[in-house]
Amino acid sequence: MDLSFTPDEEAFRDEVRGFYAESLPANLADRVRLGHSLTKDEQEAWQAVLAQRGWLVPHWPVEWGGTGWSAVERYIFDLESSLANAPRPVAFGFNMLAPVLLKYGSEDQKRHWLPRMLDGSDWWCQGYSEPGAGSDLAALKTRAVRDGDDYVVNGQKTWTTLGQHANMIFALVRTNDTGRRQEGISFLLIDMTSPGVEVRPIITLDGEHEVNEIFFTDVRVPTANLVGEEDRGWTYAKYLLTYERTSMAAVGSSTAALAWLKSLAAKQRRGGRPLLDDPLFAARIARAEIELGNLSTTALRVVAAVAGGGAPGAESSMLKVKGTELRQEISAIARRALGPFAQPFLPEALEDGFNGEPVGPPDAAAVTPHYLNLRKLSIFGGSNEIQKNIISKMILQL
């Protein structure tokens, strides 16, 4: 693989940079850079800008609104988006459900749901995890019973990210108790505004309302909202998870975070000289930079394989493990760089209109909340311990 960009790819990178310079509001980029939580309206407004340019879903087929970009162009776009501090489109519909619909959905489902993602009509969330069914997802108990032209759904989902904003949820439900646990699961699209759906907030360690519990009580779902075949949902769920885990490599996010960290360390001083010149600190930065280079190369290989007509395989587990560990490490080094300024935890400093006395450098307020929030990365999407089991079985044949 030639990892140097061609002149055409360099021109494409300039085009992307020009787009962000022209179209990304400075105040929105600042909010992303400082770690502020974005409102639903802010997120949707930015996604509308990308949709108008035709760049909201670059990985989709062209006939459904994709760009036709090469794997390298998509990599460049992701990287430059992070370096520009652009908001990331909410992944659940665009990056997770859409590939499942494109591969396993009916033509009617594609024609109905995909355009609604693009025009902002639907905000999707993911209904996989349950109490007692996280990494052991096949243990799920939410049940769907066929009743004429509907399924009647009862049960509970948890850790539902941004479910408070969603009007739709794609959920794994049990439709059969015979045979292996994986063989009785189906994949349903559920309207969150249906009677019997209740959303309860879960406040995370950083003080944010990011995740939720979702309760279903006699919720009626049209059988037309079944994706694929009944009892075959485990196949679709695994396919979706390979896309989720691939995206969790987050090379662009780590690249931007590492660049910011080096800038911070150059300004912080220890023993009368920049912290970046401290041998022990510089060695830790260097290790992270080497890991990022390796991760970037592996991500390009996986994306190139998918662009050739394949799907992410067990390699997505490698990306998930290394990508999440790297992001956690960068956040940990950032706290070390700030020293005592990383100790105060002032969530209010991340809100618009905060006029209090800042503690430490301007960017310091987000460092500890960000560090705390990123502890989840090695758990969701399939814990890293589970991913290592997948790697050992599927790649190393152990």
C-alpha positions in Angstrom: 0.0 0.0 0.0 1.3 3.4 -1.0 0.5 5.7 1.9 1.5 9.0 0.2 -1.3 11.0 -1.3 -1.5 11.6 -5.0 -1.8 15.1 -6.5 -5.6 14.5 -7.0 -5.9 13.4 -3.4 -4.0 16.5 -2.2 -6.4 18.6 -4.3 -9.3 16.9 -2.7 -7.9 17.6 0.8 -7.6 21.3 -0.2 -11.3 21.2 -1.3 -12.4 19.8 2.0 -10.4 22.4 4.0 -11.9 25.1 1.9 -15.4 23.8 2.6 -14.8 23.9 6.3 -13.2 27.3 6.2 -16.3 28.6 4.3 -19.2 26.7 5.8 -18.3 25.7 9.4 -19.3 28.5 11.9 -16.4 29.5 14.1 -18.5 29.4 17.2 -19.6 25.9 16.5 -16.1 24.7 15.8 -15.0 26.4 19.1 -17.8 24.5 21.0 -16.6 21.2 19.6 -12.9 22.0 20.3 -13.7 23.0 23.9 -15.7 19.9 24.5 -19.1 21.5 24.9 -22.2 19.4 24.4 -24.1 20.3 21.3 -27.9 20.7 21.3 -30.1 18.6 18.9 -30.8 21.7 16.9 -27.1 22.5 16.5 -26.4 18.9 15.4 -29.2 18.8 12.9 -28.3 22.2 11.5 -24.8 21.0 10.7 -26.0 17.7 9.3 -28.2 19.8 7.0 -25.2 21.7 5.7 -23.4 18.5 4.9 -26.5 17.1 3.2 -26.8 20.2 1.0 -23.2 19.8 -0.1 -23.8 16.1 -0.7 -21.2 15.0 1.9 -23.4 13.7 4.7 -23.1 10.0 3.9 -19.9 9.5 1.8 -19.9 5.8 2.5 -23.4 5.1 1.0 -23.8 4.0 -2.6 -24.1 6.9 -5.0 -27.7 5.9 -6.0 -28.8 6.5 -2.4 -26.9 9.7 -1.8 -23.3 8.7 -1.4 -20.3 10.5 -2.9 -18.5 7.8 -4.8 -15.3 8.7 -3.0 -12.4 6.3 -2.8 -11.3 4.8 0.5 -8.4 7.3 0.7 -10.8 10.3 0.0 -13.1 9.1 2.8 -10.1 8.8 5.1 -9.0 12.3 4.2 -12.5 13.7 4.7 -12.7 12.1 8.2 -9.3 13.4 9.2 -9.9 16.9 8.0 -13.3 17.0 9.6 -11.7 16.3 13.0 -8.9 18.8 12.5 -11.5 21.4 11.6 -13.4 20.6 14.8 -16.5 19.9 12.9 -19.4 18.1 14.7 -19.6 14.4 13.8 -22.9 13.3 12.3 -24.9 11.1 14.7 -23.8 7.6 13.6 -26.8 5.4 14.5 -28.8 6.0 11.4 -26.1 6.9 8.8 -23.3 4.6 9.8 -25.0 1.7 11.5 -28.6 1.1 10.5 -28.1 2.2 6.8 -25.6 -0.5 6.0 -28.0 -3.1 7.4 -30.9 -1.8 5.3 -28.8 -1.6 2.2 -27.8 -5.2 2.5 -30.8 -6.9 4.2 -33.7 -4.5 3.9 -36.5 -4.6 1.4 -36.7 -2.1 -1.4 -39.7 -0.5 0.2 -37.7 -0.1 3.5 -34.8 1.4 1.6 -37.0 3.8 -0.3 -38.8 4.9 2.9 -36.1 5.1 5.6 -32.9 6.1 3.8 -34.3 9.5 2.4 -35.7 10.3 5.8 -32.3 9.9 7.3 -30.9 12.3 4.7 -33.5 15.0 5.1 -33.5 14.9 8.9 -37.0 13.5 9.3 -35.8 10.7 11.6 -33.3 10.7 14.4 -32.3 7.1 15.2 -30.9 5.4 18.3 -29.8 1.9 19.0 -31.7 -0.7 21.1 -29.2 -3.5 21.7 -28.0 -3.6 25.4 -30.3 -4.6 28.2 -29.8 -5.2 32.0 -28.0 -8.6 32.0 -27.4 -8.5 28.2 -24.5 -6.3 27.3 -21.4 -8.1 26.1 -23.5 -11.3 26.2 -26.0 -9.7 23.9 -27.7 -13.0 23.0 -29.1 -13.0 26.6 -31.6 -10.3 25.7 -35.1 -10.7 27.0 -37.1 -7.9 25.2 -39.9 -9.8 23.5 -41.9 -9.3 20.4 -45.0 -11.4 19.9 -46.8 -11.5 16.5 -50.4 -10.3 16.7 -51.9 -10.0 13.2 -50.1 -7.3 11.2 -48.2 -6.1 14.3 -45.6 -7.2 16.8 -46.4 -6.5 20.5 -43.1 -5.5 22.2 -42.4 -5.7 25.9 -39.1 -5.2 27.7 -36.2 -2.8 28.4 -33.1 -1.4 26.7 -30.4 0.5 28.5 -27.4 2.7 27.7 -29.3 4.1 24.8 -27.2 7.0 23.6 -29.1 10.2 22.7 -32.4 8.3 23.0 -33.9 11.4 24.5 -33.7 13.0 21.0 -34.7 10.1 18.9 -38.0 9.4 17.2 -37.0 6.0 16.0 -35.0 3.1 17.5 -33.7 -0.1 15.8 -33.9 -2.9 18.3 -33.1 -6.5 18.8 -36.1 -8.4 20.2 -36.7 -12.1 21.0 -39.3 -13.7 18.8 -38.4 -17.4 19.5 -37.2 -19.4 22.5 -36.4 -22.6 20.8 -32.9 -23.6 19.7 -29.8 -21.6 20.3 -30.3 -18.1 21.9 -29.0 -16.4 18.8 -31.5 -18.1 16.6 -34.6 -16.5 18.1 -33.7 -12.8 17.7 -35.3 -10.4 15.2 -34.4 -6.9 14.1 -37.2 -4.3 14.4 -37.6 -0.7 13.6 -39.7 1.0 16.3 -41.4 4.4 16.4 -40.4 6.0 19.7 -43.6 8.1 19.7 -45.7 4.9 20.0 -47.9 4.4 23.1 -46.0 2.4 25.7 -42.5 3.7 25.0 -40.9 5.4 28.0 -37.5 7.1 28.1 -35.7 7.6 31.4 -32.4 9.5 31.6 -29.1 8.1 33.0 -26.6 10.7 34.1 -23.0 9.7 33.4 -19.9 10.2 35.3 -19.1 13.5 33.7 -22.5 14.9 34.7 -24.0 14.6 31.2 -27.4 13.2 30.1 -26.1 11.2 27.2 -27.6 7.8 27.7 -31.0 6.5 28.7 -33.1 3.5 29.7 -36.0 2.7 27.2 -39.0 0.8 28.4 -41.5 -0.9 26.1 -45.0 -1.8 27.4 -47.3 -3.5 24.9 -45.8 -1.4 22.1 -47.4 -2.2 18.7 -44.9 -2.3 15.8 -46.1 -3.0 12.2 -44.7 -6.3 10.8 -43.5 -4.2 7.8 -40.8 -2.8 10.2 -39.2 -6.2 10.5 -35.8 -6.1 8.7 -34.9 -9.3 6.9 -36.4 -12.5 8.2 -37.9 -13.3 11.6 -35.4 -15.0 14.0 -32.4 -14.0 11.8 -31.7 -10.7 13.5 -28.5 -12.0 15.1 -26.9 -12.1 11.6 -27.9 -8.5 11.0 -26.8 -7.4 14.4 -23.3 -8.8 13.9 -23.0 -7.1 10.5 -24.0 -3.8 12.1 -21.5 -4.1 14.9 -18.6 -4.6 12.4 -19.4 -1.1 11.1 -19.8 0.4 14.6 -16.4 -1.1 15.7 -14.6 0.1 12.5 -15.9 3.6 13.1 -14.6 3.5 16.7 -11.0 3.5 15.4 -11.6 7.3 15.2 -8.3 8.0 13.6 -9.4 11.6 12.8 -10.5 12.3 16.4 -7.2 10.9 17.8 -5.1 12.9 15.3 -6.9 16.1 16.3 -6.7 15.3 20.0 -3.0 14.5 19.8 -2.2 17.7 17.9 -4.1 19.7 20.6 -2.3 17.9 23.3 1.1 18.7 21.8 0.1 22.4 21.6 -1.0 22.3 25.2 2.2 20.7 26.4 4.3 23.2 24.5 2.7 26.0 26.5 2.8 24.3 29.9 6.1 24.6 31.8 7.9 22.3 34.2 11.3 23.2 35.7 11.4 26.4 33.6 11.1 24.7 30.2 8.1 23.5 28.1 6.6 20.3 29.3 6.9 18.9 25.8 10.7 18.9 26.3 10.5 16.8 29.4 12.0 13.4 28.4 9.5 11.2 30.2 6.5 13.2 29.0 7.9 13.4 25.4 8.3 9.6 25.4 4.7 9.1 26.4 3.6 11.4 23.5 5.9 9.5 21.1 4.4 6.2 22.0 0.9 7.6 21.4 2.1 9.0 18.1 3.5 5.6 17.0 0.3 3.8 18.0 -1.7 6.4 16.0 0.4 5.8 12.9 -0.1 2.0 13.1 -3.8 2.5 13.7 -4.1 4.8 10.7 -2.4 2.3 8.4 -4.6 -0.6 9.6 -7.8 1.5 9.3 -6.9 2.4 5.7 -6.5 -1.3 4.9 -9.8 -2.2 6.3 -11.6 0.7 4.6 -10.0 -0.2 1.3 -11.2 -3.8 1.6 -14.7 -2.6 2.3 -14.6 -0.2 -0.7 -13.7 -3.2 -2.9 -17.1 -4.8 -2.1 -16.4 -6.5 1.2 -17.6 -5.9 4.7 -15.5 -5.2 7.8 -14.6 -8.5 9.4 -12.8 -9.5 12.6 -10.3 -6.8 11.8 -12.9 -4.3 13.0 -12.3 -5.7 16.5 -8.6 -4.7 16.2 -9.6 -1.2 15.3 -12.0 -1.0 18.1 -9.5 -2.2 20.7 -6.6 0.0 19.6 -8.7 3.0 18.7 -10.4 3.2 22.1 -7.3 2.5 24.1 -5.5 5.3 22.2 -8.2 7.8 22.8 -8.2 7.0 26.5 -4.4 7.3 26.6 -4.5 10.7 25.0 -7.1 11.9 27.4 -5.0 10.6 30.3 -1.9 12.3 29.1 -3.9 15.6 28.8 -4.8 15.4 32.5 -1.1 14.8 33.3 -0.1 17.8 31.2 -2.5 20.1 33.2 -1.3 18.8 36.6 -3.4 20.4 39.4 -5.6 22.3 36.9 -7.1 18.9 35.9 -8.5 18.3 39.4 -11.4 20.8 39.5 -14.5 19.4 37.8 -16.7 22.3 36.7 -19.4 21.0 34.3 -21.0 24.5 34.3 -17.9 25.8 32.7 -18.9 23.9 29.5 -22.2 25.6 29.2 -22.9 28.7 27.1 -22.9 31.9 29.0 -20.6 30.8 31.8 -19.0 33.8 33.4 -17.2 32.2 36.3 -13.5 32.4 37.0 -11.6 29.9 34.8 -9.3 27.3 36.4 -6.1 26.9 34.5 -5.7 27.3 30.7 -8.8 28.1 28.5 -9.2 24.5 27.4 -8.7 23.0 30.8 -12.4 22.8 31.8 -13.2 20.0 29.3 -10.2 17.8 30.0 -11.5 16.0 33.1 -15.1 15.5 31.9 -13.7 14.2 28.6 -11.4 11.8 30.4 -14.3 10.5 32.6 -16.6 10.1 29.6 -14.0 8.2 27.5 -13.9 5.4 30.1 -16.9 4.0 28.4 -15.1 3.5 25.0 -13.5 0.2 26.0 -16.9 -1.2 27.1 -19.6 -0.2 24.6 -19.7 -1.7 21.1 -18.6 -4.9 22.7 -16.1 -4.7 25.5 -12.4 -4.9 24.5 -12.1 -8.2 26.4 -14.7 -9.7 24.1 -13.0 -8.1 21.0 -9.8 -9.9 22.0 -11.6 -13.2 22.1 -13.0 -12.5 18.6 -9.5 -11.7 17.4 -8.0 -14.9 18.9 -10.7 -17.1 17.3 -11.3 -15.4 14.0 -7.8 -14.1 13.1 -5.4 -16.2 15.1 -7.5 -19.4 14.9 -6.8 -20.2 18.6 
